Structures are given as C-alpha cells and as structure tokens.
Amino acid sequence: MQLLSPQTDEIERKYPLDEEGRGRTLRELYGKVGLNPFAAFLPILVQLPIFVALFRAIGKLASQDDHFKESFLWIPSLAGPVESGRPSLDWLLKTRYSDHFEPLVGWQDAGFYLILPLLVFLLQFFSNRMSAASKETVSATALAPLFIAISTLVSPQGVGIYWFTNTLLTTVQLKFTQNQVAEEFPEYKKIKDAVDAEQDGMRYTRSSPFKKNELVAKSVEDLEDPPQKKAAKPKSRNARRKKTKARNRQRAGQGEAV
C-alpha cells in the first residue's frame, strides 16, 4: 500500500466525485500486483490481543515481582518511577524539599528515568516516518510518538522497555519487508522514489498547487486503457518471489562466470 500510494493519490485526485470510476481503477491497480488491502489487517487483529496482554502482564509484574525493583542498565528500577496502574508525573513535577525544588526521585534518578521515554519517542517517530504512505502524512503521525513517550513517562520503566523492544523489532521487520517488496516491484519503487524526491524538493502546504508527476499519471492511464485481450490472472506473491530469486541466482551465476 505504501509503494502504491502515488497511484492511489492520483486516482483519488482524478475521481473526486466518481466513486465507480475510482473503485474500478483501484481494483485494476490492486489486481495488477495481486494485492488484497483487507487481508493486511488480519495479522494486526491477531497480534493486538497478544500485545495488550503482554503490556498488562508486564505492568502486573512491575507491581508484584521484587526483581522489577532492581536496576537494569541505566534505569534505577524497572518498577519505577511510578506504581503500576497509577499513572502520574509527581515523581518529576513535585519537590522533595520545601526550601528548593528537587524531584521526588532526585535529580540523578530523574535524568536516568527520562532517557527511555526520549529513546521511545525517537524510535517511534522514525518508525512512523518509515511507514508513512507519503510525506504529507508524516506531520499527522508525529503526535503518536509523543503520546507513547508521555505514556512511558507515567508508567513503570519495565513497560517502557517492552514498548521500545517491540518498536525496534517492528522497525527492523518493516525495513526488511520494504526492501523485499521494492525488489518484487521495481517499476513501482522507481515511481515512488521519483515522487518522494519531488516532495523533498518542494515545501508542501495546503495552499501549494498540485504538481502532477508524469510517471504516476502514465501508470494510472495504463490502468484505464481497455485491454485488447483478457488480462492474465496475476501470479501469487510466492510465485513472483520465486521468479525474482531465480533471476537473481541467474545473474549471480553469470557474474561468477565472468
């Protein structure tokens, strides 16, 4: 879906009121690459209960397991700085002395507790930037990392470690998948890179005029042209991957022969 975002944006722009034409062209686009947009949500629905269950389980451990009160790396306590189930910023905003301000946990521990939320924010922002369909949506998704970082501030650090690890693994998996899909569909990767380069070269605002990309327009026009012959059924993703691997092995063999 990310790789096809230039075409889907162009189709939305071209058919603002024609739902039938828009739907027909989108079906042609998805059929050309063998994509079922609704199937992508199934893995998310399966993983979500597990993710929430682990999140709550770690929160329970932080309040019941004595090992969570021990230090880990730079973190003074995995159960700190707040109790599980009682989100609060008192540890940072309230003072322990009446004559001068010092956080309840002390300046040194407060600094250590602030490192993980900052790392979570930066990693989540980077991950959201990678997964954004277009440059315009990055600003809209920048609020999610801030919300997650604040949640980490008001939760036990053990929960923050879980969130950071999960985001890190998800980002690595996302990068691997992006490279795999780009290798499978090089023509769409070329168009996406061209569109991104144009957007990087101009500052986008709501009032800025729409700049038409010829490569995108041409790919959408190809979908609209009536086929002379009945289109062949698109190959499955596994079949395309096997074909790509076979082509790469053949190129590698030719290189070794040379």
C-alpha positions as CSV (number, residue, x, y, z in Angstrom):
1,M,0.0,0.0,0.0
2,Q,2.9,2.4,0.8
3,L,4.6,1.6,-2.6
4,L,1.3,2.2,-4.4
5,S,0.5,5.5,-2.6
6,P,1.4,7.7,-5.6
7,Q,-1.0,5.9,-7.8
8,T,-3.8,5.8,-5.2
9,D,-3.4,9.5,-4.5
10,E,-3.6,10.2,-8.3
11,I,-6.7,8.1,-8.6
12,E,-8.3,9.9,-5.6
13,R,-7.4,13.3,-7.2
14,K,-8.7,12.2,-10.7
15,Y,-12.0,10.8,-9.5
16,P,-13.1,13.0,-6.6
17,L,-16.8,12.5,-7.3
18,D,-16.9,9.4,-9.5
19,E,-16.9,6.5,-6.9
20,E,-17.5,3.9,-9.6
21,G,-14.5,5.0,-11.7
22,R,-12.3,5.4,-8.7
23,G,-13.2,1.9,-7.4
24,R,-12.8,0.3,-10.8
25,T,-9.3,1.9,-11.3
26,L,-8.2,0.9,-7.8
27,R,-9.3,-2.7,-8.4
28,E,-7.3,-2.7,-11.6
29,L,-4.3,-1.4,-9.7
30,Y,-4.6,-3.9,-6.8
31,G,-5.3,-6.8,-9.2
32,K,-2.1,-5.9,-11.2
33,V,0.1,-6.5,-8.2
34,G,-2.1,-9.2,-6.6
35,L,-3.0,-7.1,-3.5
36,N,-5.9,-7.5,-1.2
37,P,-6.0,-4.4,1.1
38,F,-8.3,-6.0,3.6
39,A,-6.1,-9.0,4.1
40,A,-3.4,-6.8,5.5
41,F,-5.5,-6.0,8.6
42,L,-5.8,-9.7,9.6
43,P,-2.3,-10.1,11.1
44,I,-2.8,-6.8,13.1
45,L,-6.1,-8.1,14.6
46,V,-4.4,-11.4,15.6
47,Q,-1.4,-9.7,17.2
48,L,-3.3,-6.9,19.0
49,P,-4.8,-9.1,21.9
50,I,-1.3,-10.6,22.5
51,F,0.3,-7.2,22.5
52,V,-2.2,-5.8,25.0
53,A,-2.0,-8.9,27.2
54,L,1.8,-8.7,27.4
55,F,1.6,-5.0,28.1
56,R,-0.8,-5.6,31.0
57,A,1.2,-8.6,32.3
58,I,4.4,-6.6,32.5
59,G,2.6,-3.9,34.4
60,K,1.4,-6.5,36.9
61,L,4.9,-7.8,37.3
62,A,6.2,-4.3,38.0
63,S,3.9,-4.1,41.0
64,Q,4.3,-7.7,42.3
65,D,7.7,-9.0,41.4
66,D,10.6,-7.9,43.6
67,H,13.1,-8.4,40.7
68,F,11.4,-5.4,38.9
69,K,12.6,-3.1,41.7
70,E,16.2,-3.8,40.8
71,S,18.2,-1.7,38.4
72,F,18.6,-2.5,34.7
73,L,21.3,-0.9,32.5
74,W,21.0,2.8,33.3
75,I,17.5,2.5,34.8
76,P,17.4,2.8,38.6
77,S,14.3,0.5,38.9
78,L,12.1,-1.3,36.3
79,A,9.2,-0.8,38.7
80,G,9.8,3.0,38.9
81,P,9.3,5.8,38.9
82,V,5.5,5.3,39.4
83,E,3.4,2.5,40.6
84,S,1.7,0.3,38.0
85,G,-1.9,1.3,37.4
86,R,-1.3,4.8,38.9
87,P,0.0,7.0,36.1
88,S,1.4,10.2,37.4
89,L,4.2,12.8,36.8
90,D,4.5,13.6,40.5
91,W,8.0,12.0,40.6
92,L,9.2,14.6,38.2
93,L,7.0,17.7,39.0
94,K,6.7,17.5,42.8
95,T,9.6,18.5,45.1
96,R,11.1,16.6,47.9
97,Y,12.2,19.7,49.8
98,S,10.2,22.8,50.9
99,D,13.0,25.3,50.5
100,H,14.2,24.4,47.0
101,F,13.0,22.2,44.1
102,E,14.3,18.7,43.6
103,P,12.2,15.9,42.0
104,L,10.9,13.3,44.4
105,V,13.3,10.7,42.9
106,G,16.3,13.1,42.9
107,W,18.0,14.8,40.0
108,Q,20.2,11.9,39.1
109,D,17.5,9.3,39.0
110,A,15.1,11.7,37.3
111,G,17.6,12.1,34.5
112,F,18.0,8.3,34.1
113,Y,14.2,7.8,34.0
114,L,13.9,10.4,31.2
115,I,16.3,8.6,28.9
116,L,13.9,5.8,28.0
117,P,10.9,7.9,27.1
118,L,13.2,10.0,24.8
119,L,14.5,6.9,23.1
120,V,11.0,5.5,22.7
121,F,9.9,8.8,21.1
122,L,12.8,9.0,18.7
123,L,12.4,5.3,17.6
124,Q,8.6,5.5,17.3
125,F,8.9,8.7,15.2
126,F,11.5,7.1,12.9
127,S,9.3,4.0,12.5
128,N,6.2,6.1,11.8
129,R,8.2,8.1,9.2
130,M,9.3,4.9,7.5
131,S,5.8,3.6,7.3
132,A,4.1,6.8,6.3
133,A,2.5,6.5,2.8
134,S,3.5,9.9,1.8
135,K,5.5,12.9,3.0
136,E,2.3,14.8,3.8
137,T,1.1,12.2,6.4
138,V,4.3,12.4,8.5
139,S,3.2,15.5,10.3
140,A,-0.2,13.9,11.1
141,T,1.5,10.8,12.6
142,A,4.1,12.7,14.6
143,L,1.6,13.0,17.5
144,A,1.5,9.3,18.1
145,P,5.2,9.0,19.2
146,L,4.6,12.0,21.6
147,F,1.6,10.3,23.1
148,I,3.6,7.0,23.5
149,A,6.5,8.8,25.1
150,I,4.2,10.5,27.6
151,S,2.7,7.1,28.4
152,T,6.2,5.8,29.1
153,L,6.8,8.7,31.4
154,V,3.8,7.8,33.6
155,S,4.3,4.0,33.6
156,P,6.9,1.7,35.1
157,Q,10.1,1.6,33.1
158,G,9.6,-2.2,32.5
159,V,6.6,-1.3,30.4
160,G,8.8,1.2,28.5
161,I,11.4,-1.4,27.9
162,Y,8.8,-3.7,26.4
163,W,7.5,-0.9,24.1
164,F,11.0,0.1,23.0
165,T,11.9,-3.5,22.2
166,N,8.7,-4.2,20.3
167,T,9.1,-1.0,18.3
168,L,12.7,-1.8,17.5
169,L,11.8,-5.3,16.2
170,T,8.8,-3.9,14.2
171,T,11.0,-1.3,12.6
172,V,13.6,-3.9,11.5
173,Q,10.8,-6.1,10.2
174,L,9.3,-3.1,8.3
175,K,12.6,-2.3,6.7
176,F,13.1,-5.9,5.6
177,T,9.6,-6.0,4.1
178,Q,10.0,-2.7,2.3
179,N,13.2,-4.0,0.6
180,Q,11.5,-7.2,-0.3
181,V,8.5,-5.5,-1.9
182,A,10.7,-3.0,-3.7
183,E,12.7,-5.8,-5.2
184,E,9.5,-7.6,-6.2
185,F,8.0,-4.4,-7.9
186,P,11.0,-2.3,-9.2
187,E,8.8,-0.3,-11.5
188,Y,6.6,1.0,-8.7
189,K,9.7,1.6,-6.5
190,K,11.1,3.8,-9.2
191,I,7.9,5.9,-9.4
192,K,7.7,6.2,-5.5
193,D,11.3,7.4,-5.3
194,A,10.6,10.0,-8.0
195,V,7.6,11.3,-6.2
196,D,9.4,11.4,-2.9
197,A,12.3,13.3,-4.5
198,E,9.9,15.9,-5.8
199,Q,8.2,16.3,-2.5
200,D,11.6,16.7,-0.8
201,G,12.5,19.4,-3.2
202,M,9.4,21.5,-2.5
203,R,7.8,22.6,0.7
204,Y,4.3,21.2,1.0
205,T,1.4,23.4,2.3
206,R,-2.3,23.2,2.0
207,S,-2.3,26.1,-0.4
208,S,0.5,24.9,-2.6
209,P,-0.6,23.9,-6.1
210,F,-0.8,20.2,-7.0
211,K,2.2,19.1,-9.0
212,K,1.4,16.3,-11.4
213,N,4.0,13.6,-11.8
214,E,4.2,12.3,-15.4
215,L,5.3,8.8,-14.3
216,V,2.3,8.5,-11.9
217,A,-0.1,9.8,-14.5
218,K,1.2,7.4,-17.1
219,S,0.9,4.4,-14.8
220,V,-2.7,5.3,-13.9
221,E,-3.6,5.9,-17.6
222,D,-2.3,2.4,-18.4
223,L,-4.8,1.0,-15.9
224,E,-7.7,3.0,-17.5
225,D,-6.9,1.8,-21.1
226,P,-9.2,-1.0,-22.1
227,P,-7.2,-4.2,-22.6
228,Q,-7.1,-5.7,-26.1
229,K,-7.0,-9.2,-24.6
230,K,-8.3,-10.6,-21.4
231,A,-5.7,-9.9,-18.8
232,A,-3.9,-12.9,-17.3
233,K,-4.6,-13.7,-13.7
234,P,-1.8,-12.1,-11.6
235,K,0.7,-14.5,-10.2
236,S,0.6,-15.2,-6.5
237,R,3.2,-13.4,-4.3
238,N,5.1,-16.6,-3.6
239,A,5.3,-17.2,-7.4
240,R,6.7,-13.7,-8.0
241,R,9.2,-14.1,-5.2
242,K,10.4,-17.5,-6.6
243,K,10.8,-15.9,-10.0
244,T,12.7,-13.0,-8.6
245,K,15.0,-15.3,-6.6
246,A,15.6,-17.4,-9.7
247,R,16.5,-14.3,-11.7
248,N,18.9,-13.1,-9.0
249,R,20.6,-16.5,-8.8
250,Q,21.0,-16.5,-12.6
251,R,22.6,-13.0,-12.5
252,A,24.9,-14.1,-9.7
253,G,25.9,-17.2,-11.7
254,Q,26.7,-15.0,-14.7
255,G,28.8,-12.7,-12.5
256,E,30.8,-15.6,-11.2
257,A,31.4,-17.0,-14.7
258,V,32.8,-13.6,-15.8
